Amino acid sequence: MKKSDLLTVSAIILGICGAFLRAKHLLTGFETDTGLPLRSINPYGLALVVLTACVFLFFLILALLYRRTAGIGASSSLYHISGVNQVSVRVLSAFLMFLASIIGIYQFLLHNSVSILIISLLSLVSGAGLISLTLAQKKDCLSDEHLICAAAPVFWICFLLIYYYREHSANPVFGSFSYELFALAVSMMAIFYFSGFFFARPYPARALFTSSFAIYMILTAYGGRVLCSVLGNRFYELPASLLWLCGMSSILLLVIANSSLLNRALYGKR
């Protein structure tokens, strides 16, 4: 395996482990009737906290160790993408964002929620921005308009972060939605720091750390929710979560694609 792919693959594997622990914690760490956390310490919840702390330190140390790596200034390689894999991941990410937009508009028509409509429109803008940026990078003809597209998903996550917090602001059980909240925040920072390369404000160590940790957090938080619904036979929760699943899956693919480009720019194809 190429050295430049190790961080991305490691983040994915750790995220899958985190998703399993998160699902078991959601299934066994809360009372069925009230939804309040059990008084006894839940082993899955404790293991998840320890794993998350270790993953955080692991990627932080790696980012600090390699922040002065030779070739770190060769950010020009991030402006152009080549190969079917990179383009395919970006296109699939955009497709999922378009799908999230369609589902969101349908939810708006059912519930008449202005917030859902804004999220749907931002999903549409983000998906279109990804397509535009990918085509420009493929042809190696980036303009100022295309550079703005690199940061378009940041606005989608920003609004989703506000919306998600507002929806749970009255929920006293912080542990039931904390990982999703953190996943949104870290994902926003990952895309923000990566898009900084296009605006001549590169922070390689921060971009590397946030990208790797975002992959772990998205898989842990949202993958854990899906596993919880499947393992606990809570299939009625899946349709309501379809918008968030499509949107965050799109962000996950985008962060993986960005992380792969960043790793190759920093470490080269070894």
C-alpha positions in Angstrom: 0.0 0.0 0.0 1.2 3.5 -0.8 2.4 5.4 2.2 0.2 8.3 1.2 -3.0 6.2 1.6 -2.2 4.9 5.1 -3.7 7.8 7.0 -6.9 7.7 5.1 -7.3 3.9 5.4 -6.4 4.1 9.1 -9.0 6.7 9.7 -11.6 4.5 7.9 -10.8 1.4 9.9 -10.8 3.3 13.2 -14.1 4.9 12.2 -15.7 1.5 11.6 -14.6 0.4 15.1 -16.0 3.6 16.5 -19.3 3.1 14.7 -19.7 -0.3 16.3 -19.0 1.1 19.8 -21.3 4.0 19.2 -24.1 1.7 18.1 -23.7 -0.5 21.2 -23.6 2.5 23.4 -26.9 3.9 22.0 -28.5 0.5 22.4 -27.4 -0.3 25.9 -26.4 3.0 27.6 -29.9 4.6 27.8 -33.2 3.7 29.5 -35.8 2.5 27.0 -38.7 4.5 28.5 -37.1 7.8 29.4 -34.1 8.0 27.2 -32.0 9.0 30.1 -28.5 7.5 30.5 -28.1 4.6 32.9 -26.6 5.3 36.3 -24.0 2.5 35.9 -21.0 3.1 33.7 -21.6 1.7 30.2 -18.5 -0.2 29.0 -19.2 0.6 25.3 -19.6 4.3 26.1 -16.4 4.3 28.1 -14.5 2.4 25.4 -15.7 4.8 22.8 -14.5 7.8 24.8 -11.1 6.2 25.2 -10.9 5.2 21.5 -11.8 8.8 20.4 -9.2 10.3 22.7 -6.6 7.9 21.4 -7.5 8.6 17.8 -7.4 12.3 18.4 -3.9 12.2 19.9 -2.7 9.7 17.2 -3.6 12.0 14.3 -2.5 15.1 16.2 0.9 13.7 16.8 1.2 12.5 13.2 0.3 16.0 11.9 2.8 17.6 14.2 5.5 15.2 13.2 5.0 15.7 9.5 4.2 19.4 9.4 7.8 20.1 8.1 7.9 17.2 5.7 9.8 17.8 2.5 7.4 18.7 -0.4 4.9 20.3 2.0 5.0 23.4 0.0 4.1 21.6 -3.2 0.5 22.5 -2.9 0.2 23.1 -6.6 -0.5 19.4 -6.9 -3.8 20.0 -5.1 -5.0 22.2 -8.0 -5.2 19.3 -10.5 -6.8 15.9 -10.0 -6.2 13.0 -12.3 -7.4 9.4 -12.4 -10.8 7.8 -12.4 -10.9 7.2 -8.7 -10.6 10.9 -7.6 -13.1 12.1 -10.2 -15.5 9.2 -9.4 -15.5 9.9 -5.6 -16.1 13.6 -6.2 -19.0 12.9 -8.7 -20.6 10.4 -6.2 -20.2 12.9 -3.4 -22.0 15.5 -5.6 -24.8 13.0 -6.5 -25.4 12.2 -2.8 -25.7 16.0 -2.1 -28.2 16.4 -5.0 -30.1 13.4 -3.5 -30.1 15.1 -0.1 -31.5 18.2 -1.7 -34.4 16.3 -3.3 -35.2 14.5 -0.1 -35.0 17.8 1.8 -37.4 19.5 -0.6 -39.8 16.6 -0.2 -39.5 17.0 3.6 -40.2 20.7 3.3 -43.4 20.1 1.3 -44.5 17.7 4.0 -43.6 19.7 7.1 -43.3 23.3 5.7 -40.0 23.8 7.6 -38.0 26.8 6.3 -34.8 25.4 7.9 -35.1 22.2 5.9 -35.7 24.2 2.7 -32.5 26.2 3.3 -30.5 23.0 3.9 -31.9 21.6 0.7 -30.9 24.7 -1.3 -27.5 24.7 0.3 -27.2 21.0 -0.6 -28.0 21.8 -4.2 -25.4 24.6 -4.3 -22.8 22.3 -2.6 -23.4 19.5 -5.2 -23.2 21.9 -8.1 -20.0 23.5 -6.6 -18.3 20.0 -6.4 -19.1 19.3 -10.0 -17.8 22.6 -11.1 -14.7 22.4 -9.1 -13.9 18.8 -10.2 -14.3 19.7 -13.9 -12.1 22.7 -13.5 -9.4 20.7 -11.7 -9.6 18.0 -14.3 -9.0 20.5 -17.0 -6.5 22.4 -14.9 -8.3 25.7 -15.5 -9.3 27.0 -12.0 -10.7 30.5 -11.8 -11.7 32.6 -8.8 -15.3 31.4 -9.1 -14.1 27.8 -9.0 -12.1 28.5 -5.8 -15.3 29.6 -4.1 -16.8 26.3 -4.9 -14.1 24.6 -2.8 -15.6 26.2 0.3 -19.3 25.7 -0.6 -19.8 22.6 1.6 -18.5 24.6 4.6 -21.6 26.8 4.5 -23.9 23.7 4.2 -22.3 22.2 7.3 -22.4 25.5 9.2 -26.1 25.8 8.8 -26.6 22.1 9.5 -24.6 22.6 12.7 -26.8 25.4 13.8 -30.0 23.5 12.9 -28.9 20.3 14.6 -28.0 22.2 17.8 -31.2 24.1 17.8 -33.2 20.8 17.4 -31.4 19.3 20.5 -30.9 22.5 22.6 -33.7 21.3 25.0 -32.4 17.8 25.2 -30.7 17.3 28.6 -29.0 14.1 27.4 -25.9 15.5 25.7 -24.4 12.1 25.2 -27.2 11.1 22.8 -26.3 13.6 20.1 -22.8 14.8 21.1 -20.8 12.7 18.6 -23.0 14.0 15.7 -22.4 17.6 16.9 -18.6 17.0 17.1 -18.6 15.3 13.7 -20.2 18.3 12.0 -17.8 20.7 13.7 -14.7 18.7 12.7 -16.0 18.2 9.2 -16.5 21.9 8.8 -12.9 22.6 9.9 -11.5 19.9 7.6 -13.1 21.3 4.5 -12.3 24.9 5.6 -8.6 24.1 6.0 -8.4 22.2 2.8 -10.1 25.0 0.8 -7.5 27.3 2.3 -4.9 25.8 -0.1 -6.9 27.3 -3.0 -6.9 30.7 -1.4 -3.1 30.8 -0.8 -3.6 30.2 3.0 -2.3 26.6 3.4 -2.1 25.0 6.8 -1.0 21.5 6.0 -0.7 20.1 9.5 -4.2 21.4 10.5 -5.7 20.2 7.2 -4.1 16.8 7.6 -5.3 16.4 11.3 -8.9 17.7 10.8 -9.4 15.6 7.6 -8.2 12.4 9.2 -10.2 13.0 12.4 -13.3 14.0 10.5 -13.3 10.7 8.6 -13.2 8.9 12.0 -15.9 11.1 13.5 -18.4 10.9 10.6 -18.1 7.1 10.5 -18.4 6.9 14.3 -21.4 9.2 14.7 -23.5 8.5 11.6 -22.3 5.0 11.0 -23.1 4.3 14.6 -26.7 5.7 14.1 -27.3 3.4 11.1 -25.9 0.3 13.0 -28.1 1.2 16.0 -31.2 1.3 13.8 -30.3 -2.1 12.2 -29.1 -3.9 15.3 -31.9 -2.6 17.4 -34.6 -3.3 14.7 -35.4 0.4 14.7 -36.0 0.6 11.0 -38.6 3.3 11.5 -35.8 5.7 12.2 -34.0 5.2 8.9 -36.5 7.2 6.6 -36.3 10.2 8.9 -32.5 10.1 8.9 -32.2 9.6 5.1 -31.5 13.3 4.5 -28.7 13.4 7.0 -27.3 10.0 5.8 -27.1 11.2 2.2 -25.7 14.6 3.1 -23.1 13.3 5.6 -22.1 10.5 3.3 -21.4 13.1 0.6 -19.3 15.0 3.1 -17.5 11.8 4.1 -16.6 11.0 0.5 -15.5 14.6 -0.1 -13.2 14.6 3.0 -11.8 11.2 1.9 -11.0 12.6 -1.5 -9.5 15.7 -0.1 -7.5 13.8 2.4 -6.1 11.5 -0.3 -5.0 14.5 -2.4 -3.5 16.1 0.7 -1.6 13.0 1.7 -0.2 12.6 -1.8 0.9 16.3 -1.9 2.6 15.9 1.5 4.2 12.5 1.2 4.3 11.9 -2.5 3.3 8.6 -4.2 5.5 6.2 -2.3 
